Amino acid sequence: MSKLRCGVIGLGRLGYRHAANLAGVVSNAELVAVSDVSKESLNRFKEAYPEVKQYDDYKDILKSDEVDAVIIASSTSTHGQILKETILSGKPSFIEKPLSLDWQEAVEINELVEKEKVFVQLGFMRRFDPSYSEAKEYIDSGTIGNVVSMLGISRDPSCPPIEFAKKSGGIVMDLSVHDIDLARWFINSEVKEVYANGAVVRYPELGEIGDLDHVNLILTFENGKMAYLEGSRNSRYGYDVRTEVVCSEGGVKIGTIEKFGIEKLSSNGTTIGSIEGFLERFEVAYLKELEQFVNDVLANKAPSVGVYDGLKAMEIALAANESLKINKPVSIR
């Protein structure tokens, strides 16, 4: 197999980006089909990529002999069902987080992957960002000793569309889950306790659907280390994602709000351009995670980020949601 022939399910903001990368940027890959329930989305994609087959039913992609592998970027609420069907089709898949919004379904997916021995990679793209991957290598080298703690900040500049928020699983499952995954990755241990608090401080419409716009999480790991995570929808100044890892002999700081790394000075003050959104901040990461997916499938390697990682991140997120409800720490067994 010279190139991996891929089909993309879901052409929203992220699905369109994945499809575009596969259509002309990712080496060793060929985009042969896309699907979406929205005819408008399909027509928009057809204008840019008329040679790619289009379906309004994702099952046609799963049944196609012309598709070797599947990228699932559909609505969050559909992830679990589509992934189960993809696994049973035998096609390797890449899926955006989360695995599912239902815990039991996520457990079933983990069991199904183990049974069917099918390749599934999770879309935790921050692991593939050059700054994060370099920090991981530096920490793992032992140069600055052992990890002591981690601070993770994820701040969106505004409230997401309410219709999206209703189906997202909430701010922890949608936003903070990336920092949860990073904490497991950097600290290299499993979480034994979660304590969370949060509030609606700016967007009452989120409160009306049972969501929040600000959360703080404290994760305690089995090896005694800790992570402190903040998730927010309130950074009107731009998209703000930063991480600090403190080690016994040093540490690393990852991320910046600055867009171009330049300060503009005038008599009116100082101006610093800020990053506008996640597609801009993690442009390279989205490309590299797909390159990893394609190369690992072609080389018959195990996924670099697997279903178990998604399952554990979901378990921690659900414990955080429970902690928010009862205002007490929640143990993970």
C-alpha positions in Angstrom: 0.0 0.0 0.0 1.8 3.1 -1.2 -0.7 5.6 0.2 -3.4 5.3 2.8 -6.7 6.1 1.3 -8.8 8.0 3.8 -12.4 9.0 4.4 -13.4 11.8 6.7 -16.7 11.7 8.6 -17.9 15.2 9.6 -17.0 18.5 7.9 -17.3 21.0 10.7 -14.4 23.3 11.5 -12.0 20.5 12.6 -13.3 17.9 10.1 -12.8 20.3 7.2 -9.2 21.0 8.4 -8.4 17.3 8.7 -9.9 16.7 5.2 -7.9 19.5 3.7 -4.7 18.3 5.3 -5.3 14.8 3.9 -6.2 16.1 0.5 -2.9 17.8 -0.1 -0.5 18.2 2.8 -0.1 14.8 4.6 2.4 12.7 2.7 1.5 9.0 2.2 -2.2 9.8 2.4 -4.9 10.3 -0.1 -8.4 11.7 0.6 -10.9 9.7 -1.4 -14.2 10.4 0.4 -16.0 12.6 2.9 -19.5 12.6 4.5 -21.7 15.0 6.4 -25.4 15.2 7.2 -25.3 18.8 6.0 -25.7 19.3 2.2 -24.4 22.8 2.7 -21.1 21.5 4.2 -20.8 18.9 1.4 -21.3 21.6 -1.3 -18.8 23.9 0.3 -16.2 21.1 0.4 -17.0 20.1 -3.2 -16.2 23.6 -4.4 -12.6 23.3 -3.1 -12.1 19.5 -3.7 -14.4 18.4 -6.6 -12.5 15.1 -7.1 -13.3 13.7 -3.7 -16.4 11.5 -3.4 -19.2 12.8 -1.1 -21.8 11.0 0.9 -24.6 12.1 3.2 -24.4 8.8 5.1 -21.2 7.9 6.9 -22.0 4.2 6.5 -21.2 4.5 2.8 -17.6 5.4 3.8 -17.4 2.4 6.1 -18.7 0.0 3.3 -16.4 1.4 0.6 -13.6 -0.8 -0.7 -11.8 2.4 -1.8 -11.4 3.6 1.8 -8.6 2.1 3.9 -8.9 4.3 7.0 -11.4 6.6 8.6 -11.2 10.0 10.4 -14.1 10.7 12.7 -14.8 14.4 13.3 -18.6 14.3 13.6 -20.7 15.9 16.3 -19.5 14.8 19.8 -22.8 13.0 20.6 -22.3 10.7 17.6 -18.7 9.6 18.3 -19.4 6.4 20.2 -21.8 4.8 17.7 -19.8 5.8 14.7 -16.5 4.5 16.3 -18.1 1.2 17.2 -19.3 0.7 13.6 -15.9 1.7 12.3 -14.1 -0.8 14.5 -16.4 -3.6 13.4 -15.7 -2.6 9.8 -12.1 -3.4 10.4 -10.8 -0.1 9.1 -8.2 1.8 11.2 -9.6 5.0 12.6 -8.6 8.4 14.0 -11.3 9.9 16.2 -11.6 13.3 17.9 -12.1 13.3 21.6 -14.1 12.2 23.5 -14.7 8.6 22.7 -18.3 9.0 23.9 -20.5 11.0 26.2 -21.6 7.8 27.9 -19.2 6.0 30.2 -20.6 2.5 29.6 -20.3 3.0 25.9 -16.7 4.1 26.3 -15.9 1.0 28.3 -17.6 -1.1 25.6 -15.5 0.6 22.9 -12.3 -0.1 24.9 -13.3 -3.8 25.1 -14.2 -3.9 21.5 -10.8 -2.5 20.4 -9.0 -5.1 22.5 -11.2 -7.9 21.0 -11.1 -6.8 17.3 -7.4 -5.7 17.5 -8.2 -2.7 15.3 -6.1 0.5 15.2 -7.7 3.5 16.8 -5.9 6.8 17.5 -7.4 9.5 19.8 -7.2 13.2 18.8 -5.3 14.6 21.7 -3.5 17.0 19.4 -1.5 18.9 22.0 0.8 15.9 22.4 1.9 16.6 18.7 2.5 20.3 19.1 6.3 20.9 18.6 6.6 22.8 21.9 4.8 20.1 23.9 6.6 17.2 22.3 10.0 18.9 22.8 9.1 19.5 26.5 8.1 15.9 26.9 11.4 14.7 25.5 13.3 17.2 27.7 11.5 16.0 30.9 11.9 12.3 30.0 15.6 12.8 29.4 16.0 13.2 33.2 18.1 16.4 32.7 15.9 18.4 35.2 15.0 15.5 37.5 11.6 14.1 38.2 8.2 15.8 37.7 6.9 17.4 40.9 3.7 19.2 39.6 1.9 20.6 36.6 -0.1 23.7 36.0 -2.4 23.7 33.0 -4.4 26.7 31.6 -7.0 26.5 28.8 -8.9 29.7 28.2 -11.3 30.2 25.3 -12.0 33.8 24.2 -15.8 33.4 24.3 -18.8 31.2 24.9 -19.2 28.4 22.4 -22.4 28.2 20.3 -25.2 27.0 22.7 -26.3 24.3 20.4 -22.8 22.9 20.4 -22.4 23.3 24.2 -25.6 21.3 24.7 -24.0 18.3 23.1 -20.3 18.8 24.1 -20.4 17.1 27.5 -19.7 20.4 29.3 -16.6 22.5 29.9 -14.6 19.8 31.6 -15.2 17.1 28.9 -14.9 19.6 26.0 -12.0 21.9 27.1 -10.2 20.7 30.3 -9.9 17.2 29.0 -6.9 18.2 27.0 -5.1 19.3 30.1 -6.2 16.2 31.9 -4.6 14.1 29.1 -1.4 16.3 29.3 -1.2 15.7 33.0 -1.3 11.9 32.6 1.3 12.2 29.9 3.7 14.4 31.7 3.3 13.0 35.2 3.3 9.4 33.9 0.9 8.1 36.5 -2.8 7.6 37.0 -5.1 9.9 38.9 -6.5 8.7 42.2 -8.5 11.8 43.3 -10.2 14.8 41.7 -11.4 17.9 43.3 -13.2 20.5 41.2 -15.1 23.8 41.6 -16.5 26.1 39.1 -19.1 28.8 38.3 -20.9 30.8 35.7 -19.2 34.1 35.8 -20.0 35.6 32.4 -22.5 33.6 30.3 -25.8 32.8 32.1 -26.9 30.9 29.0 -24.4 28.2 29.8 -25.9 27.9 33.3 -29.3 27.5 31.8 -28.2 24.3 30.1 -26.3 23.0 33.1 -22.8 24.0 32.0 -20.2 26.4 33.4 -17.8 29.0 32.0 -15.0 28.6 34.5 -13.6 25.5 36.4 -10.6 24.7 38.5 -9.4 21.1 38.9 -6.9 19.6 41.4 -5.7 16.1 40.3 -3.8 13.9 42.8 -1.9 11.1 41.2 -1.0 7.6 42.5 2.7 8.6 42.6 1.9 11.5 44.9 2.3 14.2 42.3 -0.3 16.9 41.6 -1.8 18.9 38.7 -3.7 22.1 38.9 -5.9 22.9 35.9 -8.0 25.9 34.9 -10.6 25.9 32.2 -12.3 29.1 31.1 -14.5 30.6 28.4 -13.7 34.1 29.5 -10.4 35.2 27.9 -11.7 38.0 25.8 -8.1 39.0 25.0 -7.5 35.8 22.9 -7.0 32.0 23.0 -4.8 31.3 25.9 -3.3 27.9 26.4 -0.2 27.5 28.6 1.4 24.7 30.6 4.1 24.7 33.3 5.8 21.5 34.6 7.9 21.8 37.7 10.6 19.2 38.2 13.0 18.5 41.0 15.9 20.1 39.2 14.2 22.6 36.9 11.0 22.9 34.9 9.5 23.8 31.5 7.0 26.5 30.4 5.0 25.9 27.3 2.8 28.3 25.3 2.2 32.0 25.0 -0.7 34.3 24.2 1.4 36.2 21.8 0.7 35.7 18.1 3.8 37.0 16.4 6.3 37.4 19.3 6.4 41.1 18.8 5.4 44.1 21.0 4.3 47.3 19.2 5.1 50.4 21.1 3.5 53.9 20.6 2.5 57.0 22.5 -0.8 55.2 23.0 0.7 52.3 24.8 1.9 48.8 24.0 0.1 46.3 21.7 0.7 42.6 21.6 -1.2 40.5 19.0 -2.9 37.5 20.5 -3.8 34.1 19.1 -7.5 34.0 18.0 -8.4 30.3 18.3 -7.5 26.7 18.6 -7.2 26.1 14.8 -4.6 28.8 14.6 -2.7 27.8 17.8 -2.5 24.1 17.0 -2.2 24.3 13.2 1.0 22.3 13.1 -0.2 19.8 15.8 -3.3 18.9 13.7 -1.1 18.2 10.8 1.4 16.1 12.8 -1.1 14.0 14.5 -2.6 12.9 11.1 0.9 12.3 9.8 1.5 10.0 12.8 -1.8 8.3 12.2 -1.0 7.6 8.5 2.6 6.5 9.1 1.7 4.2 12.0 -1.2 2.5 10.1 1.0 2.0 7.1 3.9 0.6 9.3 1.4 -1.6 11.3 2.5 0.1 14.5 0.4 0.6 17.6 -1.3 4.0 18.0 0.7 6.6 19.8 -2.5 7.8 21.7 -4.9 4.9 22.1 -8.5 4.3 23.3 -7.3 3.6 26.8 -5.9 7.1 27.0 -9.3 8.4 25.9 -11.0 6.2 28.5 -8.9 7.4 31.4 -9.3 11.0 30.4 -13.0 10.5 30.3 -13.0 8.8 33.7 -11.2 11.8 35.2 -13.5 14.3 33.5 -16.6 12.5 34.8 -15.1 12.4 38.3 -14.5 16.1 38.0 -18.1 16.7 37.0 -19.2 14.6 40.1 -17.0 16.7 42.3 -18.6 19.9 40.9 -22.0 18.6 41.9 -21.1 17.5 45.5 -18.4 20.0 46.2 -16.1 17.3 47.5 -13.1 15.3 46.3 -14.0 12.3 44.3 -11.8 9.1 44.3 -11.0 7.1 41.2 -10.5 3.4 41.8 
